[in-house]
Amino acid sequence: MPKSKEKVSFNRVFWPLYLLNGFQSIAYGAIIVLVVPLALIIWPNDSADIHALEMGILYTTLSWSSSFAGLLFGRLIDKYSRKKIIIVISIFRGISMFLLGFAVYGGEVNTWWYFFIFIALFGFFAGGSWPAINSLSNDVVAQDRRSRFFGVYQIILNTTNIIGWLIATLLVQNGFWREFFWGIGASILLGGLIFAIQNEEPKRGAQQEELYHVLQDDSIEYDFQINREMMRKTMLSKTNSVALIEGIFTCILMSSLNFLILIYIQNPPYNLAPFSIGVFMVVFGLTGGLVGQIFLSRISDKIAVKDPVKRLPIIVISIIGGLVTFALFFFIPWVPLTKEQGKNILFIMTIPTMWVMGALFFTSRSIFSLYIVNQSPVIQQINLPEAQGQIVSWNQFLEQFGRGIGPLLCGGLLLFTGTNYKITVVVVILCIIPGVILWLLAIKWFPKDRTQIKTILKERAELLKSRK
């Protein structure tokens, strides 16, 4: 791999994007963690009913609107300027958050529909963010640094996500929910402006080893477009199919557990206040994520530098270890708390059980962070430069579809079982099995799919040289 690639600091290039997506992550995290407080804003006179199904629909809308929109954005990202697309995304996401601050308090069904519309809008334009990041990083970040890049990017998202939980829960708990939505909406718009001023559009294919030298010539552009034949040959490869199908099962499980745990610990008899949960996430979840995304991502890059197929068993370990440890939250007894005790962070931290839960959460976040920092480099290596946006949008579509199924599944199961969390968790945990089997099968298929892409790119490099 050419040494000149190492001179490019991806953090120096991407810091405006980190800032923008950090603000968007604060907003996304707030919508998730405020599942109970938002229900009280919508139905303040009906506090005995947690409205699990209605709030599950909002959560599902956030995921599914992003899922379907991603299919449109993926195609646009592979054909047009990714910078311009990201700017448009930031405008609509910022406006949708800002307008949530004008919702009518206690409007019940009408207020619920108001939240539904703008959460759907926010989610729709979220559909282009992840495909754009993958496409841009494929042209900026050297292949032997991909896990580190995705590790840094996930640190930004997870840190801001948890900061969002803290800010949102603190403000909402004290009655300033309108100010939160106004502030985060304006921040997203500001982040979009900074990105528009600071960032340039990179040349497609610039970090592909087979194309690197020929694309050093400013007069040569990688202008290939995906067609049906090449799509069938590459994007529908066996390893791609595994990544696409597996994402459904893993995300059903992950979104289910997130949704369940928030309802489980915020309602009687445990009564943890949203802000207390945010502090818990910072102390245990953020540190666990940092371990995985800084140290374990570097280890992943070192393990995979000579043999990229080794990323696949790492993914299997991350899925099993990360999600099973999270599921254990429901099988270790929590200490019942009054609502006042649930707000007292110092008192909560004196409870031994909370430290056991913290250790579980730390372990879960550390191990599961390996999933993203290895899955994305795998997908990048088995797809052409002109297909990076589309393949990620396909993957995102199915993952978000799975995330959307999770809350609906849990809401229905909780109603059916009479709010029995343990039975519900046992049902959703079974979703892990198909994903693990598929990734184990992909260990055999990945080398052939990767070789196919390298062969195509070598042929195209020769064709580009002939155009001089």
PyMOL commands that set and color helices and strands:
alter all, ss='L'
color gray80, all
select helices_A, chain A and resi 3-7+10-33+35-42+52-79+82-100+109-126+129-140+143-173+177-198+214-216+228-235+238-266+274-304+308-330+339-343+345-348+352-381+385-416+421-429+432-465
alter helices_A, ss='H'
color red, helices_A
deselect
rebuild
show_as cartoon
